């Protein structure tokens, strides 16, 4: 098949598999993105993520150098649903709700899944399809934790542009997308980078309560609520806790403030039930999550993004969120955790939550 026709067919197949956008770029090094990433490390903005190293950045910026057989990179964006707005953290039955970032509620066939696994499966299916069209094609996929600068790839492949909140904004689903990439041994025609941008809009900058967006497109991960609730280990700095609101896993505030997302985002998830008995939900019962045992945490969140926090990490987050919710109905659960939780960090966070509610 002629390369232009093959590329068009590949894009069609990607959409049949569920991807919202598909583009192609070259394997030449991502020099500018490399410089930005190294500058973030040098400035300390990536402290607390020991896996994000200079070696990783150097390797991620030069996929063609690591895989000499590669002739192009396919950029892919998978859409997910934002959460419906909820005006109050409390239910009529006394349940105190928090927030999970919407991507954590990704499902496949009605079952909660980790998006890493879902995208890897779909990328592999796309490569299998391509193998049926082109004999002997080689491929290497990258999904988030793979060594690739996925946002830079997406931008140069034309499927979107990086907003001032540093997330890629697509025409297909706004910034509510998860990114993947596939290096291929065939030279598909490349796409032009997107010429779109945020213009003068800065709505996302003041939406971040911790001030993690220190400049347009520049994130200090150490202050980001997503980092604090997912990546950060141990006690969360006291001065940041009141700013975290009721977020128990991740944060979507900068995306929710984006006017482009108001037009382009997929339909929102329903508020739904608060229990996490069947996996992550956008507005979870904080007290229920606080008091989960290790076995219960594993049963509910194994195979989902929330598993990354570990039981103690989620409980720590929920204790802080309950303190910020301002509802004294949380006191019994917080007191039990302050006395009985096996993790010292959780016990301290529960005491902090109690102090917020009792003055």
C-alpha positions in Angstrom: 0.0 0.0 0.0 1.2 3.5 -0.9 2.4 5.3 2.3 -0.1 8.2 2.2 -3.0 5.7 1.8 -1.5 3.5 4.6 -1.3 6.5 6.9 -4.9 7.4 6.3 -6.0 3.9 6.9 -3.9 3.8 10.1 -5.6 6.9 11.4 -9.0 5.5 10.6 -8.1 2.3 12.4 -6.9 4.2 15.4 -10.2 5.9 15.7 -12.0 2.6 15.4 -10.0 1.4 18.4 -11.1 4.4 20.4 -8.4 7.0 19.9 -9.6 10.6 19.4 -6.6 11.8 17.4 -3.7 10.4 15.5 -0.8 12.2 13.9 2.7 11.4 12.6 6.0 13.1 13.1 9.7 12.4 12.4 12.2 10.8 14.7 14.6 13.8 14.7 15.5 14.8 18.3 13.1 16.9 20.4 15.8 19.5 21.2 13.5 22.2 22.6 11.5 19.9 24.8 14.7 18.3 26.1 16.0 21.7 27.1 12.8 22.5 29.0 12.8 19.1 30.8 16.4 19.5 31.9 15.8 23.0 33.1 12.9 21.8 35.3 15.3 19.2 36.8 18.0 21.7 37.4 15.6 24.2 39.0 14.4 21.5 41.4 10.8 21.5 40.0 10.9 17.7 39.6 12.2 17.0 43.1 10.4 14.1 44.7 10.3 12.1 41.5 13.6 10.2 41.5 12.6 8.3 38.4 12.6 11.5 36.3 16.3 11.7 35.6 18.6 13.5 33.2 19.4 10.2 31.6 15.7 9.5 31.1 15.2 12.9 29.5 18.2 12.5 27.2 17.0 9.1 26.0 13.4 10.2 25.7 14.4 13.2 23.5 16.1 11.1 20.9 14.0 8.1 20.0 15.7 7.8 16.7 19.1 7.5 18.4 17.8 4.7 20.7 16.0 2.8 17.9 18.0 3.3 14.7 15.4 1.3 12.7 12.7 3.9 13.5 11.5 6.1 10.6 8.5 7.9 12.1 6.6 8.3 15.4 2.8 8.0 15.5 1.2 10.2 18.2 -2.1 9.1 19.7 -4.6 10.7 22.1 -7.2 8.7 24.0 -10.2 10.7 25.3 -11.7 10.4 28.8 -14.7 12.0 30.4 -14.4 14.9 32.9 -16.3 14.8 36.2 -19.7 16.5 36.6 -19.5 19.4 38.9 -20.8 18.9 42.4 -21.7 22.0 44.4 -21.4 20.5 47.8 -19.0 17.9 49.4 -21.8 16.6 51.6 -24.7 14.2 50.7 -28.1 14.2 52.4 -27.2 10.9 54.1 -24.1 12.5 55.8 -21.6 11.1 53.3 -18.7 13.5 52.8 -17.4 13.4 49.3 -13.9 14.2 47.9 -12.5 14.2 44.4 -10.6 11.7 42.2 -9.1 13.1 39.0 -11.4 12.0 36.2 -8.8 10.0 34.3 -8.6 7.7 37.4 -12.1 6.6 36.6 -11.3 5.2 33.2 -13.3 2.2 32.3 -13.2 -0.5 29.6 -16.4 -2.4 29.0 -17.8 -1.1 32.3 -14.9 -2.3 34.4 -12.4 0.2 36.0 -8.9 -0.1 34.5 -5.5 1.5 34.6 -5.3 3.7 31.5 -1.7 2.5 31.1 -2.9 -1.0 30.4 -5.8 0.1 28.3 -3.7 2.3 26.0 -1.0 -0.3 25.8 -3.6 -2.9 24.6 -5.0 -0.5 22.0 -1.5 0.4 20.7 -0.6 -3.2 20.4 -3.9 -3.8 18.5 -3.0 -1.0 16.1 0.4 -2.4 15.5 -1.1 -5.9 14.9 -3.4 -4.3 12.3 -0.5 -2.5 10.7 1.4 -5.8 10.5 -1.4 -7.2 8.4 -0.9 -4.4 5.9 2.9 -4.1 5.9 5.1 -7.2 6.2 8.0 -7.0 8.6 7.1 -3.7 10.3 8.9 -3.0 13.6 7.3 -1.0 16.4 8.0 0.3 19.9 5.1 1.8 21.9 5.3 4.3 24.7 2.5 5.0 27.2 3.1 7.7 29.8 5.6 5.8 31.9 7.6 4.9 28.7 10.7 6.8 27.9 9.3 9.3 25.4 8.4 13.0 25.6 4.8 12.4 24.8 3.6 16.0 24.9 6.3 17.1 22.5 5.6 14.2 20.2 1.9 15.1 20.2 2.6 18.8 19.5 5.0 18.1 16.6 2.6 15.5 15.1 -0.1 18.2 15.0 -2.7 16.5 17.2 -2.7 19.4 19.7 -0.8 22.1 21.4 0.5 22.5 25.0 -1.8 24.9 26.9 -0.6 27.2 29.7 -1.4 24.5 32.1 1.2 22.4 30.2 -1.4 19.7 29.1 -1.9 19.0 25.4 -5.2 20.5 24.1 -6.8 18.7 21.2 -9.6 19.6 18.9 -11.1 16.2 19.5 -11.5 16.3 23.3 -9.8 19.4 24.7 -7.1 18.5 27.2 -9.1 15.5 28.5 -6.8 13.1 26.7 -4.2 10.5 27.6 -1.2 10.3 25.3 0.6 7.4 23.7 3.2 7.1 20.9 4.5 4.3 18.6 7.8 4.4 16.8 7.6 2.6 13.5 10.1 1.2 11.0 8.2 2.6 8.0 8.4 6.2 6.8 4.8 7.5 6.9 4.2 11.1 5.8 4.6 13.5 8.7 2.0 16.1 9.8 2.7 19.8 10.4 2.7 20.9 14.1 -0.4 22.6 15.3 -0.4 26.4 14.9 -3.1 26.9 17.6 -2.6 28.3 21.1 -4.2 29.8 24.1 -3.9 33.3 22.9 -4.1 35.8 25.8 -6.2 33.5 28.0 -4.7 32.8 31.4 -7.7 31.2 33.1 -5.8 28.2 34.3 -3.1 30.1 36.1 -5.1 31.4 39.0 -7.2 28.3 39.2 -4.3 26.4 40.8 -4.7 27.0 44.6 -1.1 26.0 45.4 0.4 28.2 42.7 2.0 25.2 40.9 1.7 26.9 37.5 4.6 29.3 38.1 4.5 30.7 34.5 2.6 29.8 31.3 3.5 26.2 30.6 5.9 25.9 33.6 4.8 23.6 36.5 6.5 23.3 39.8 5.6 19.7 40.5 6.4 20.0 44.2 3.4 22.2 44.6 1.0 20.4 42.3 -1.9 18.7 44.0 -1.6 15.8 41.5 2.0 15.3 42.6 1.2 15.7 46.3 -1.6 13.2 46.3 0.0 10.6 44.0 3.8 10.8 43.8 4.7 12.4 47.1 5.7 10.0 49.8 5.5 10.7 53.5 4.0 13.7 55.2 2.6 16.5 53.0 3.9 20.0 54.0 1.5 21.7 56.4 1.4 24.9 54.5 0.1 23.2 51.4 -2.6 21.1 53.1 -5.4 23.7 53.3 -4.9 24.5 49.6 -5.6 20.9 48.6 -9.3 21.1 49.1 -11.0 17.7 49.0 -8.8 16.1 46.4 -7.9 12.6 47.3 -6.2 11.5 44.0 -5.0 13.9 41.4 -6.5 17.3 40.5 -8.4 18.7 37.5 -8.8 22.3 38.5 -6.7 23.8 35.7 -8.5 21.8 33.1 -11.9 22.7 34.6 -11.0 26.4 34.3 -10.0 26.2 30.6 -12.5 27.9 28.3 -11.4 25.6 25.4 -12.4 22.6 27.5 -15.8 24.1 28.1 -16.4 23.7 24.3 -14.5 20.6 23.4 -14.5 18.3 26.5 -16.3 14.9 26.2 -19.6 14.5 28.1 -19.0 14.5 31.8 -19.2 11.5 34.1 -22.3 11.4 36.3 -21.8 12.3 40.0 -23.1 8.8 40.8 -22.6 6.8 44.0 -19.9 7.7 46.5 -18.8 4.2 47.4 -15.6 2.9 45.7 -16.7 -0.7 46.2 -16.5 -1.3 42.4 -13.4 0.9 41.9 -12.6 4.7 41.5 -15.5 7.2 41.3 -15.2 10.9 40.6 -16.7 12.0 43.9 -15.7 9.3 46.5 -16.8 8.8 50.1 -13.8 10.1 51.9 -14.4 8.4 55.3 -14.9 5.1 53.5 -11.6 5.5 51.7 -9.8 6.6 54.9 -10.7 3.5 56.8 -10.0 0.9 54.1 -7.7 -2.0 55.1 -4.8 -3.1 52.9 -6.9 -6.0 51.6 -9.9 -3.8 50.8 -7.7 -1.2 49.1 -6.2 -3.8 46.9 -9.5 -5.4 46.1 -11.0 -2.0 45.0 -8.2 -0.4 43.2 -5.9 -3.1 41.9 -5.5 -2.6 38.1 -6.5 1.1 38.3 -4.5 4.3 38.5 -5.5 4.8 42.2 -3.3 1.8 43.1 -0.3 4.1 42.7 -0.9 5.8 46.0 -0.9 2.7 48.1 -3.4 2.3 50.9 -1.6 4.6 53.3 -1.1 7.3 50.7 -4.8 7.4 49.9 -5.7 7.4 53.6 -3.3 10.3 54.2 -5.0 12.3 51.4 -8.5 11.5 52.6 -7.6 12.6 56.2 -6.4 16.0 54.8 -9.5 16.3 52.6 -11.9 15.6 55.4 -10.2 18.3 57.5 -10.6 20.7 54.5 -14.3 19.7 54.0 -15.2 21.4 57.2 -17.9 18.8 58.2 -17.6 17.7 61.9 -19.4 14.5 60.9 -16.0 13.3 59.8 -14.6 13.4 63.4 -15.4 9.8 64.4 -13.6 8.4 61.3 -10.7 10.7 61.8 -10.4 9.9 65.5 -10.3 6.1 64.7 -7.6 6.7 62.2 -5.6 9.0 64.5 -5.6 6.2 67.1 -5.6 3.0 65.1 -4.1 3.4 61.7 -1.0 1.3 61.3 0.8 4.1 59.4 2.3 7.0 61.4 1.9 9.4 58.5 -1.8 8.6 58.3 -2.2 9.0 62.1 -0.6 12.4 61.9 -2.7 13.5 58.9 -5.8 12.4 60.8 -4.8 14.5 63.8 -4.3 17.4 61.5 -7.8 16.9 60.1 -9.3 16.8 63.6 -7.6 20.0 64.4 -9.1 21.7 61.4 -12.6 20.6 62.4 -12.3 21.5 66.1 -10.3 24.7 65.9 
